[in-house]
Amino acid sequence: MSVVEVTILRLAHGGDGIGEIDGKVCFVPYGLPGDVVEVKLVKNTKKFCRGKITKIITPSPDRIEASCPVFEKCGGCSWLHFDYPTQLEWKQKIVKICFDKLAKIDIEVAGLENPELRTGYRTRATFKGIDGRWGFYAAQSHEVVDIESCPLLHPNLNAALTTLRQSPLGGEIEVLANPEGDEVLVWTEEASEELKDDFPLAQSLEGEEGTRHQFTLDGIPVVNGTFNQSSLGLNRLLVNHVHSFLQDAVSILDLYCGSGNLTLGLADQATVVGLDKNGPAIQAADQTERGEFHIGNDKIFPEFINRQHWGAIVLDPPRIGAKHIMESLIHADADRIVYVSCDPATLARDTATLLKGHWEIHALTALDLFPNTSHVETVCVFDRVVVTEE
């Protein structure tokens, strides 16, 4: 493959730098806007090419020294060499571009972050172990990169990694650490008594019966083996932002609710009804006796959407979005919809559908819950348009 010089012009959804070669888009991992780089083309098609940086000719003004010895080897993060506040500014731009291309909407995107939690923030991670090596997979590979300590991990999570590195075990292990306590939840596919020697709260999908281990943070149950944000500290940024749009709601329907992360804190001022397909998460939320929680997937969501008038409907779907319930949401008898998304592309797609009904965007915000990575959490708030008869 040939070696060419490329100027990085912008960033792609996914984090790669983008340049142009003979009018053709060239994706360059770890390239930053303003970089002039020499790249080796590793893929070259009629529509696009992909290059690997072999030399930085002129660095971007936002390029900094990455504080990790395995950066660019480990696939855990890709923007550790990218300075702030430009990281957040580009996450806002990426959301804006998605809405422009997929929803045909030109809209300003607000940005929100916690500058004190740009590193040391992760409280949940899935570690890989093989042949005595423990860490994360290399980028676009199943090769395990051995990691002694990660700058993005909370100290309690790095301590758990140290414990794993001293054990003879291997495999894939999800660890979730309480940032303000001693609890360390561990979840695996297969049962391991040896793992419980080091982690008493270890459980597994295989043969596990009874109640899942859990702890409570900010009044919300954090349940082993269920979805939680990668940072319980930065989760507060998300929860507070969502709550700011729900202060006037007296009834809230929470779809894909997990253990009630986004709405349990409002149960004293509103009637909260939550649905999620994860039984242990729903059980934990229900045991708080601060709302009405039901096990169910998006096939039964329309039944609840149509059940009554709602002050607000909150949804936090998986990465694939909420395509299957959008038609019900279009016709929902609700004053407001708050849509939380980990993928701005599927959010933009669903927004285009929702705007076909009597809905308008009230606010759109990019939240940096994954600093030093290209991932972005987005909150889009919709208000019902009041239609008056002439």
Secondary structure by P-SEA (a helix, b strand, c coil): cbbbbbbbccccccbbbbbbcccbbbbbcccccccbbbbccccccccbbbbbbcccccccccccccccccccccccccccccccaaaaaaaaaaaaaaaacccccbbbbbbbbccccccccccbbbbbbcccccccccccccbbbbbcccccccaaaaaaaaaaaacccccbbbbbbcccccbbbbbbcccccccccccccccccccccccccccccccccccccccccccccaaaaaaaaaaaacccccbbbbccccccccccccccccbbbbbbccaaaaaaaaaaccbbbbbbcccaaaaaaacccccbbbbbccccccccaaaaaaaccccbbbbbbccaaaaaaaaaaaacccccccbbbbbcccccccbbbbbbbbbbbbbbcc
